[in-house]
Amino acid sequence: MGDKNNKLKSIEEFNQSLRAAAQGGSKDIHSVNTESSLISQLKDILIQMGLEVELYDQVVDGIRKQLMTTEPFTETIEAAVVDKAIIQEMGIKLKKAFQAMAVDQLRIK
């Protein structure tokens, strides 16, 4: 049961991190590590929920490739900018998915 509490705490921390990232997050060098960490945490959580690794990787790689072809990047800022954009895009997509599930739940009643 202690294990379950640790997972819940991790999810709460993850949600707080996402909110901080959505509000702009830190602008220093540590933001790269934080954003990369969020992407890694999101992957771990979604895989624990049953999402296939390949599907997650395909989506993230697709977002990354799309960004790389539409924006001029330098080696030094690429990771921070791309990671932040991936987080924002995943947030938008997940929000839409949850909204669709909520609509379906309301229709069932």
C-alpha positions as CSV (number, residue, x, y, z in Angstrom):
1,M,0.0,0.0,0.0
2,G,2.9,2.3,0.6
3,D,3.9,1.7,-3.0
4,K,0.5,3.0,-4.1
5,N,1.0,6.1,-2.1
6,N,4.4,6.7,-3.7
7,K,2.8,6.4,-7.2
8,L,0.1,8.9,-6.2
9,K,2.7,11.3,-4.9
10,S,4.6,10.9,-8.1
11,I,1.5,11.7,-10.2
12,E,0.8,14.8,-8.1
13,E,4.4,15.9,-8.5
14,F,4.1,15.3,-12.2
15,N,0.9,17.4,-12.5
16,Q,2.6,20.2,-10.6
17,S,5.5,20.0,-12.9
18,L,3.2,20.2,-16.0
19,R,1.4,23.2,-14.6
20,A,4.8,24.9,-14.0
21,A,5.9,24.1,-17.5
22,A,2.7,25.4,-18.9
23,Q,3.2,28.7,-17.1
24,G,6.6,29.2,-18.7
25,G,8.8,27.3,-16.3
26,S,12.4,28.3,-15.7
27,K,14.5,30.0,-18.3
28,D,17.8,28.9,-17.1
29,I,19.9,25.8,-18.0
30,H,18.0,23.7,-15.4
31,S,14.8,24.0,-17.5
32,V,16.3,21.7,-20.1
33,N,16.7,19.0,-17.5
34,T,13.2,19.7,-16.1
35,E,11.5,19.5,-19.4
36,S,13.4,16.4,-20.4
37,S,12.5,14.9,-17.1
38,L,8.8,15.7,-17.7
39,I,8.9,14.0,-21.0
40,S,10.5,10.9,-19.4
41,Q,8.0,10.9,-16.5
42,L,5.1,11.2,-18.9
43,K,6.4,8.3,-21.0
44,D,6.8,6.2,-17.8
45,I,3.3,6.9,-16.6
46,L,1.6,6.3,-19.9
47,I,3.5,3.0,-20.4
48,Q,2.4,2.0,-16.9
49,M,-1.2,2.8,-18.0
50,G,-0.8,0.5,-21.0
51,L,0.4,2.7,-23.8
52,E,2.9,0.9,-26.1
53,V,6.4,2.3,-26.0
54,E,6.5,2.3,-29.8
55,L,3.4,4.4,-30.1
56,Y,4.6,7.0,-27.6
57,D,8.0,7.2,-29.3
58,Q,6.4,7.6,-32.7
59,V,4.3,10.5,-31.5
60,V,7.1,12.3,-29.8
61,D,9.5,11.7,-32.7
62,G,6.8,13.0,-35.1
63,I,6.4,16.2,-33.0
64,R,10.2,16.6,-32.9
65,K,10.6,16.1,-36.7
66,Q,7.8,18.5,-37.4
67,L,9.5,21.2,-35.3
68,M,12.9,20.6,-36.8
69,T,11.5,21.2,-40.3
70,T,9.5,24.3,-39.4
71,E,11.9,26.2,-37.1
72,P,15.5,27.2,-37.5
73,F,17.4,25.7,-34.6
74,T,21.0,25.9,-33.3
75,E,22.6,23.1,-31.4
76,T,22.6,25.0,-28.1
77,I,18.9,25.8,-27.9
78,E,17.5,22.9,-29.8
79,A,16.9,20.6,-26.9
80,A,15.3,23.2,-24.6
81,V,13.0,24.5,-27.3
82,V,12.0,21.1,-28.7
83,D,11.4,19.6,-25.3
84,K,9.2,22.5,-24.3
85,A,7.2,22.3,-27.5
86,I,6.8,18.6,-27.1
87,I,5.4,19.1,-23.6
88,Q,3.0,21.8,-24.8
89,E,1.8,19.7,-27.8
90,M,1.3,16.6,-25.6
91,G,-0.6,18.8,-23.1
92,I,-2.9,20.0,-25.8
93,K,-3.5,16.5,-27.2
94,L,-4.1,15.0,-23.7
95,K,-6.5,17.8,-22.8
96,K,-8.5,17.1,-26.0
97,A,-8.6,13.4,-25.2
98,F,-9.8,13.9,-21.7
99,Q,-12.5,16.4,-23.0
100,A,-13.7,13.7,-25.4
101,M,-13.9,11.1,-22.6
102,A,-15.9,13.5,-20.5
103,V,-18.3,14.2,-23.3
104,D,-18.7,10.4,-23.9
105,Q,-19.4,10.0,-20.1
106,L,-22.1,12.6,-20.2
107,R,-23.8,10.9,-23.2
108,I,-23.9,7.6,-21.4
109,K,-26.1,9.0,-18.6
